[in-house]
Amino acid sequence: MCSGRGPDVRVRNLRTVRREESGATLIFVAMVLIVLMGMAGFAVDFGWLFWNGIKIQHGADAAALSGVVYEPADQTTAYSEARDAAAENGYNDLAADSTVTPVDFTDDPTAVENANQLAVTVTHEVPTFFMKAFGFDSVTISKRAVAEYALPLAMGSDLPYFGQDPALGRNPNFWANIHGYYTGRRMGDRFASQCINGESESGCTKNNERRETLSAGTNNGFADLTGGYLYGIEVPAGATNLSVDIFDGPFYRGGNDFILTGDQPQTGSSTGPTTIFMLYGPDSTPLDTTDGNTLLCKVTYAPQDPFADYNTDGSVNSGDDQDGDGDLDWDDVEIGNPGGVASLWDTLCSGINAGPGIYPLRVVVADPGGNDDRGLNRFSMRASTTGPDPRFYGLGDMAVYVNFASNQATFNLAEVPEVHAGKDLVIELWDPDSGNSGVRIELPDGTLPDCSWSGTEGSGTGGALIPCDISGYGPNQFNNEHMQIRIAIPSTYSCTSGLHTLVVPTTRPHGLRESKETRFDSLSRSSPQAAAD
């Protein structure tokens, strides 16, 4: 009997232990479930907060990008546009759960690196889900973005004049240049020429890169006018009484490539182009003069008879050689024209006080309809102020012409801000094959950077050049074609002393253009250009 009870007792005791262990397991599982549910809840909230952080960052990015284009000239609009952009992305500065804080160099020089930057901080209170069980009803997230507005590259000059100033002895050896509407692009103007070949009517083969002279007809028919070339006059703070002058603005019918400025007529019944100069007030988008810029002044030059025809026989010839040296040059103008070369300057505007900034100056040739206005017009421009000197340069692109004895010009191609460090500088030279063929790129210290070049189809295959001195191509190799030069800008690049890239073409350049990539597009037979991506 005793021996029979023993096993029964042990069985009952084992069952009791099992019951006790079963209860402990339930408690453990319940605790694990709570932890797992908490972790799951935390993961959900973490993902929610992470996603909101990305959204808030995008809102800050949009705010900074929207406002920075108004810096540094218009802080009020910059801040307003930044807040509006943040509100469009769901972060309204007037709401209780969001704040949008823009700051620029004027308000806090330590918040940004320069006056062209805008920093925006967006702070938003994000509600939680499972974290509320732990006492976290919301989490505040702040994101900051800094945007920089890279202004158009200053092309061709950092001086208060663009092109020759014979009256004051300023001689960079080039003129500004623009061609008549139906002058063929083959003559060297990549953008103002509407035709591939020169023809007398609008039925010509169209230049697919042409810029038509278009106007919406508002604001006296000129404020919305487009086409031609844009130049910039950068007026610094503290400068007043801006004046702008044009040298030899009209096209002269009796000119020739090597007579004075080099106005060149075309064959046939061509009367020559009508040239229009328009100066606009500054705003934050100088490349677009149709978005509210004030038209300050304009002048229209109809084609004229040659000013060098001193013996009045109807043409410029040896009889107009006033000093008898065998050349029709500036000495003849000094002798034969009252006031000498200084009298060839006309005032476009004077006494302008619209504040600091970039004043766009647009030069176009009028659309002649079906009439023949072919011809090549060359001129110069200058600006002056009371106080610090302004700068006069090409915006986006420029067209220049060289007709001097050396057939060579040396000038500042473009100022490259530090924001373009690590990019490629791209220079496009349009039709660079007149005269002695060759292009040389120099840094301010005279050294030559490494570069590579390529040509459009039919103009040459290109190659790598170390240093950047391109020569030896044929006299017609780039006729109606362009050359592209590429220079890598080091990631460590800085321009504390105002670094410029110089282009020294041993040809007659005609056009330079700006695009994107840190791109400086173009020297041409009639056109250099430049840009930055």
MARGU-816101 format. One record per residue (C-alpha): residue in three letters; chain; x, y, z. Coordinates in steps of 0.5 Angstrom, whole numbers, m for minus. Example, Ala and Ser with C-alpha at 12.3 -4.5 7.8 and 13.67 -1.06 7.14 Angstrom:
<atoms>
ala, A, 25, m9, 16
ser, A, 27, m2, 14
</atoms>
This chain:
<atoms>
met, A, 0, 0, 0
cys, A, 5, 5, 2
ser, A, 9, 3, m4
gly, A, 3, 4, m8
arg, A, 2, 11, m6
gly, A, 9, 14, m7
pro, A, 8, 14, m14
asp, A, 1, 17, m14
val, A, 4, 23, m9
arg, A, 10, 24, m14
val, A, 5, 25, m20
arg, A, 0, 30, m16
asn, A, 7, 34, m14
leu, A, 9, 34, m22
arg, A, 2, 36, m24
thr, A, 2, 42, m19
val, A, 9, 44, m21
arg, A, 7, 44, m28
arg, A, 1, 48, m26
glu, A, 5, 53, m23
glu, A, 10, 54, m29
ser, A, 4, 55, m34
gly, A, 2, 61, m30
ala, A, 9, 64, m30
thr, A, 9, 63, m37
leu, A, 3, 67, m38
ile, A, 6, 72, m34
phe, A, 12, 72, m39
val, A, 8, 72, m45
ala, A, 4, 78, m43
met, A, 10, 82, m41
val, A, 13, 80, m48
leu, A, 7, 82, m52
ile, A, 7, 89, m48
val, A, 14, 90, m50
leu, A, 13, 87, m57
met, A, 7, 92, m58
gly, A, 11, 98, m55
met, A, 17, 96, m60
ala, A, 12, 96, m66
gly, A, 8, 102, m64
phe, A, 15, 106, m63
ala, A, 17, 103, m70
val, A, 10, 106, m73
asp, A, 11, 112, m70
phe, A, 19, 113, m72
gly, A, 17, 111, m79
trp, A, 12, 117, m78
leu, A, 16, 122, m75
phe, A, 22, 120, m80
trp, A, 17, 121, m86
asn, A, 15, 128, m83
gly, A, 22, 130, m82
ile, A, 23, 129, m90
lys, A, 17, 133, m91
ile, A, 19, 138, m87
gln, A, 26, 138, m90
his, A, 23, 139, m97
gly, A, 19, 145, m95
ala, A, 25, 148, m92
asp, A, 28, 147, m99
ala, A, 22, 150, m103
ala, A, 22, 156, m98
ala, A, 30, 157, m99
leu, A, 29, 156, m106
ser, A, 23, 161, m107
gly, A, 26, 166, m103
val, A, 33, 166, m105
val, A, 32, 169, m112
tyr, A, 31, 176, m109
glu, A, 37, 176, m105
pro, A, 40, 181, m103
ala, A, 37, 187, m106
asp, A, 30, 185, m103
gln, A, 30, 182, m97
thr, A, 22, 183, m95
thr, A, 20, 180, m102
ala, A, 25, 174, m100
tyr, A, 22, 173, m93
ser, A, 15, 173, m96
glu, A, 16, 168, m102
ala, A, 20, 163, m97
arg, A, 14, 163, m92
asp, A, 9, 163, m98
ala, A, 13, 157, m101
ala, A, 13, 153, m94
ala, A, 5, 154, m93
glu, A, 4, 151, m100
asn, A, 8, 145, m97
gly, A, 4, 145, m91
tyr, A, 8, 149, m86
asn, A, 4, 156, m85
asp, A, 8, 160, m81
leu, A, 1, 163, m78
ala, A, m1, 156, m75
ala, A, 0, 154, m68
asp, A, 4, 148, m70
ser, A, 9, 151, m75
thr, A, 14, 156, m75
val, A, 18, 159, m81
thr, A, 24, 163, m80
pro, A, 28, 166, m86
val, A, 35, 169, m85
asp, A, 40, 172, m89
phe, A, 47, 175, m89
thr, A, 44, 182, m87
asp, A, 40, 180, m81
asp, A, 46, 175, m79
pro, A, 52, 174, m82
thr, A, 54, 168, m79
ala, A, 48, 164, m81
val, A, 50, 164, m88
glu, A, 56, 165, m92
asn, A, 55, 171, m97
ala, A, 50, 176, m99
asn, A, 47, 171, m104
gln, A, 45, 166, m99
leu, A, 38, 165, m96
ala, A, 37, 160, m90
val, A, 30, 158, m88
thr, A, 29, 154, m82
val, A, 22, 150, m81
thr, A, 19, 147, m75
his, A, 13, 143, m74
glu, A, 10, 140, m69
val, A, 8, 132, m71
pro, A, 3, 128, m67
thr, A, 4, 121, m65
phe, A, 0, 115, m65
phe, A, 3, 109, m60
met, A, 8, 114, m56
lys, A, 2, 117, m53
ala, A, 2, 112, m48
phe, A, 8, 114, m46
gly, A, 7, 121, m45
phe, A, 9, 123, m52
asp, A, 3, 127, m55
ser, A, 7, 130, m61
val, A, 15, 131, m63
thr, A, 17, 138, m65
ile, A, 22, 137, m71
ser, A, 26, 143, m74
lys, A, 30, 142, m81
arg, A, 34, 148, m84
ala, A, 36, 149, m92
val, A, 41, 154, m95
ala, A, 40, 156, m102
glu, A, 45, 161, m106
tyr, A, 43, 165, m112
ala, A, 48, 164, m117
leu, A, 48, 171, m121
pro, A, 49, 171, m128
leu, A, 56, 170, m130
ala, A, 60, 177, m131
met, A, 63, 176, m138
gly, A, 68, 180, m142
ser, A, 69, 186, m137
asp, A, 70, 188, m130
leu, A, 70, 195, m132
pro, A, 65, 200, m133
tyr, A, 66, 200, m140
phe, A, 65, 194, m146
gly, A, 69, 195, m152
gln, A, 73, 200, m154
asp, A, 73, 207, m152
pro, A, 78, 211, m157
ala, A, 76, 218, m153
leu, A, 79, 216, m147
gly, A, 84, 211, m149
arg, A, 81, 204, m147
asn, A, 83, 199, m152
pro, A, 81, 192, m150
asn, A, 81, 191, m158
phe, A, 74, 189, m159
trp, A, 67, 192, m161
ala, A, 60, 190, m159
asn, A, 57, 187, m165
ile, A, 50, 185, m167
his, A, 48, 183, m174
gly, A, 42, 185, m178
tyr, A, 35, 181, m178
tyr, A, 37, 177, m185
thr, A, 44, 177, m185
gly, A, 46, 170, m185
arg, A, 49, 166, m179
arg, A, 55, 164, m183
met, A, 57, 172, m182
gly, A, 58, 170, m175
asp, A, 52, 172, m171
arg, A, 49, 166, m168
phe, A, 43, 169, m165
ala, A, 41, 175, m168
ser, A, 41, 173, m175
gln, A, 34, 169, m177
cys, A, 37, 166, m183
ile, A, 43, 161, m184
asn, A, 45, 164, m191
gly, A, 43, 172, m192
glu, A, 37, 173, m196
ser, A, 33, 179, m197
glu, A, 26, 177, m195
ser, A, 23, 173, m189
gly, A, 23, 166, m193
cys, A, 30, 164, m192
thr, A, 32, 158, m189
lys, A, 31, 159, m181
asn, A, 37, 159, m176
asn, A, 34, 154, m171
glu, A, 38, 158, m166
arg, A, 35, 165, m168
arg, A, 32, 170, m162
glu, A, 26, 173, m166
thr, A, 25, 181, m164
leu, A, 18, 180, m160
ser, A, 14, 185, m156
ala, A, 7, 184, m153
gly, A, 6, 191, m154
thr, A, 5, 193, m147
asn, A, 9, 199, m143
asn, A, 10, 203, m150
gly, A, 11, 197, m154
phe, A, 19, 196, m151
ala, A, 18, 193, m144
asp, A, 16, 186, m146
leu, A, 21, 186, m152
thr, A, 25, 180, m153
gly, A, 31, 178, m157
gly, A, 38, 180, m159
tyr, A, 43, 181, m153
leu, A, 43, 182, m146
tyr, A, 48, 186, m142
gly, A, 49, 188, m135
ile, A, 51, 194, m131
glu, A, 52, 192, m124
val, A, 51, 198, m120
pro, A, 54, 198, m113
ala, A, 52, 200, m106
gly, A, 53, 207, m105
ala, A, 53, 209, m113
thr, A, 49, 214, m115
asn, A, 47, 218, m122
leu, A, 48, 212, m127
ser, A, 49, 215, m134
val, A, 50, 210, m140
asp, A, 53, 212, m146
ile, A, 53, 209, m153
phe, A, 59, 209, m158
asp, A, 57, 209, m166
gly, A, 51, 206, m164
pro, A, 48, 207, m171
phe, A, 49, 202, m177
tyr, A, 53, 206, m182
arg, A, 52, 204, m190
gly, A, 59, 206, m192
gly, A, 63, 202, m188
asn, A, 68, 196, m188
asp, A, 71, 191, m184
phe, A, 77, 195, m183
ile, A, 74, 202, m183
leu, A, 73, 205, m176
thr, A, 68, 200, m172
gly, A, 68, 196, m178
asp, A, 60, 197, m179
gln, A, 60, 192, m186
pro, A, 54, 193, m191
gln, A, 52, 187, m195
thr, A, 51, 186, m202
gly, A, 44, 188, m206
ser, A, 39, 193, m204
ser, A, 40, 192, m196
thr, A, 39, 199, m193
gly, A, 42, 196, m186
pro, A, 39, 194, m179
thr, A, 35, 199, m175
thr, A, 39, 198, m168
ile, A, 35, 199, m161
phe, A, 38, 200, m154
met, A, 34, 199, m148
leu, A, 36, 200, m141
tyr, A, 32, 197, m135
gly, A, 31, 198, m128
pro, A, 34, 192, m123
asp, A, 31, 186, m120
ser, A, 33, 179, m118
thr, A, 32, 176, m125
pro, A, 36, 180, m129
leu, A, 36, 175, m135
asp, A, 29, 176, m136
thr, A, 26, 183, m137
thr, A, 19, 181, m138
asp, A, 18, 180, m131
gly, A, 17, 187, m128
asn, A, 23, 191, m130
thr, A, 22, 198, m131
leu, A, 24, 201, m138
leu, A, 28, 207, m136
cys, A, 30, 209, m143
lys, A, 31, 207, m150
val, A, 34, 210, m156
thr, A, 33, 207, m164
tyr, A, 38, 208, m169
ala, A, 36, 208, m176
pro, A, 42, 206, m181
gln, A, 46, 212, m183
asp, A, 50, 215, m188
pro, A, 58, 214, m187
phe, A, 60, 219, m182
ala, A, 67, 218, m185
asp, A, 65, 221, m192
tyr, A, 68, 227, m191
asn, A, 69, 229, m198
thr, A, 61, 228, m199
asp, A, 62, 224, m205
gly, A, 57, 219, m202
ser, A, 62, 213, m200
val, A, 68, 212, m196
asn, A, 74, 212, m200
ser, A, 81, 214, m200
gly, A, 79, 222, m201
asp, A, 77, 221, m194
asp, A, 84, 220, m191
gln, A, 84, 226, m188
asp, A, 91, 225, m185
gly, A, 94, 222, m192
asp, A, 97, 216, m188
gly, A, 93, 211, m193
asp, A, 88, 209, m188
leu, A, 81, 211, m186
asp, A, 82, 211, m178
trp, A, 81, 214, m172
asp, A, 86, 220, m174
asp, A, 82, 222, m179
val, A, 76, 222, m175
glu, A, 80, 227, m170
ile, A, 81, 231, m176
gly, A, 75, 231, m180
asn, A, 69, 230, m175
pro, A, 68, 236, m170
gly, A, 70, 234, m163
gly, A, 73, 228, m165
val, A, 72, 221, m163
ala, A, 68, 224, m157
ser, A, 63, 226, m161
leu, A, 61, 219, m163
trp, A, 59, 218, m156
asp, A, 51, 219, m155
thr, A, 48, 219, m148
leu, A, 42, 213, m147
cys, A, 41, 215, m140
ser, A, 43, 220, m135
gly, A, 42, 221, m127
ile, A, 39, 214, m126
asn, A, 38, 213, m118
ala, A, 34, 206, m118
gly, A, 39, 203, m113
pro, A, 44, 198, m113
gly, A, 43, 192, m117
ile, A, 44, 189, m124
tyr, A, 41, 194, m129
pro, A, 40, 190, m136
leu, A, 41, 193, m142
arg, A, 38, 190, m148
val, A, 41, 191, m155
val, A, 36, 188, m161
val, A, 35, 189, m169
ala, A, 28, 191, m171
asp, A, 24, 186, m175
pro, A, 24, 189, m182
gly, A, 18, 185, m184
gly, A, 20, 183, m191
asn, A, 25, 188, m192
asp, A, 32, 187, m193
asp, A, 36, 190, m187
arg, A, 42, 186, m188
gly, A, 49, 189, m185
leu, A, 54, 188, m179
asn, A, 53, 193, m174
arg, A, 59, 194, m169
phe, A, 59, 199, m163
ser, A, 61, 200, m155
met, A, 58, 202, m149
arg, A, 60, 205, m142
ala, A, 57, 207, m135
ser, A, 59, 212, m130
thr, A, 56, 213, m123
thr, A, 58, 218, m117
gly, A, 61, 214, m112
pro, A, 64, 207, m113
asp, A, 65, 205, m121
pro, A, 60, 200, m124
arg, A, 61, 194, m128
phe, A, 59, 193, m135
tyr, A, 59, 186, m138
gly, A, 55, 181, m142
leu, A, 49, 177, m139
gly, A, 48, 170, m141
asp, A, 52, 171, m148
met, A, 55, 177, m152
ala, A, 57, 178, m159
val, A, 64, 182, m160
tyr, A, 68, 183, m166
val, A, 75, 184, m167
asn, A, 78, 188, m173
phe, A, 85, 191, m171
ala, A, 92, 191, m174
ser, A, 94, 185, m169
asn, A, 87, 181, m171
gln, A, 87, 179, m163
ala, A, 84, 181, m157
thr, A, 85, 179, m150
phe, A, 79, 180, m145
asn, A, 76, 177, m139
leu, A, 72, 172, m141
ala, A, 68, 171, m134
glu, A, 68, 171, m127
val, A, 67, 165, m124
pro, A, 64, 165, m117
glu, A, 66, 160, m112
val, A, 59, 156, m112
his, A, 62, 153, m118
ala, A, 67, 149, m115
gly, A, 68, 142, m117
lys, A, 64, 143, m124
asp, A, 66, 144, m131
leu, A, 67, 151, m135
val, A, 65, 150, m142
ile, A, 66, 155, m147
glu, A, 63, 155, m154
leu, A, 66, 159, m159
trp, A, 62, 160, m165
asp, A, 65, 160, m172
pro, A, 72, 162, m169
asp, A, 76, 161, m176
ser, A, 77, 168, m179
gly, A, 84, 171, m179
asn, A, 90, 167, m175
ser, A, 86, 161, m172
gly, A, 87, 160, m165
val, A, 84, 161, m158
arg, A, 88, 161, m152
ile, A, 85, 160, m145
glu, A, 89, 164, m139
leu, A, 88, 164, m131
pro, A, 89, 171, m128
asp, A, 96, 169, m126
gly, A, 98, 168, m134
thr, A, 98, 160, m133
leu, A, 94, 156, m138
pro, A, 89, 151, m135
asp, A, 88, 144, m137
cys, A, 83, 143, m142
ser, A, 79, 139, m148
trp, A, 76, 141, m154
ser, A, 71, 138, m159
gly, A, 67, 141, m165
thr, A, 61, 140, m168
glu, A, 60, 135, m174
gly, A, 64, 137, m180
ser, A, 69, 142, m176
gly, A, 74, 137, m173
thr, A, 74, 132, m168
gly, A, 78, 135, m162
gly, A, 82, 133, m157
ala, A, 85, 134, m150
leu, A, 90, 140, m149
ile, A, 95, 141, m144
pro, A, 96, 147, m143
cys, A, 90, 150, m146
asp, A, 92, 153, m153
ile, A, 89, 151, m159
ser, A, 91, 153, m166
gly, A, 93, 150, m172
tyr, A, 86, 149, m175
gly, A, 84, 151, m182
pro, A, 81, 158, m184
asn, A, 74, 155, m185
gln, A, 74, 149, m181
phe, A, 69, 152, m176
asn, A, 65, 156, m181
asn, A, 58, 156, m179
glu, A, 60, 151, m173
his, A, 62, 152, m166
met, A, 68, 149, m162
gln, A, 67, 147, m155
ile, A, 72, 148, m149
arg, A, 72, 144, m143
ile, A, 76, 146, m136
ala, A, 75, 142, m130
ile, A, 74, 147, m124
pro, A, 78, 144, m118
ser, A, 73, 142, m112
thr, A, 78, 146, m108
tyr, A, 77, 152, m112
ser, A, 77, 159, m109
cys, A, 77, 166, m112
thr, A, 78, 171, m106
ser, A, 82, 175, m110
gly, A, 76, 176, m116
leu, A, 79, 170, m121
his, A, 77, 171, m128
thr, A, 78, 167, m134
leu, A, 81, 170, m140
val, A, 80, 168, m147
val, A, 85, 171, m152
pro, A, 83, 169, m159
thr, A, 88, 170, m165
thr, A, 82, 171, m169
arg, A, 76, 175, m170
pro, A, 71, 173, m164
his, A, 64, 175, m165
gly, A, 60, 171, m159
leu, A, 60, 169, m152
arg, A, 54, 165, m149
glu, A, 52, 163, m142
ser, A, 48, 156, m140
lys, A, 48, 151, m135
glu, A, 54, 147, m132
thr, A, 58, 152, m131
arg, A, 58, 153, m138
phe, A, 61, 159, m141
asp, A, 59, 158, m148
ser, A, 62, 162, m154
leu, A, 67, 166, m158
ser, A, 66, 166, m165
arg, A, 68, 170, m171
ser, A, 62, 175, m169
ser, A, 60, 172, m163
pro, A, 63, 170, m156
gln, A, 59, 167, m150
ala, A, 59, 163, m143
ala, A, 56, 160, m138
ala, A, 56, 155, m131
asp, A, 52, 149, m130
</atoms>
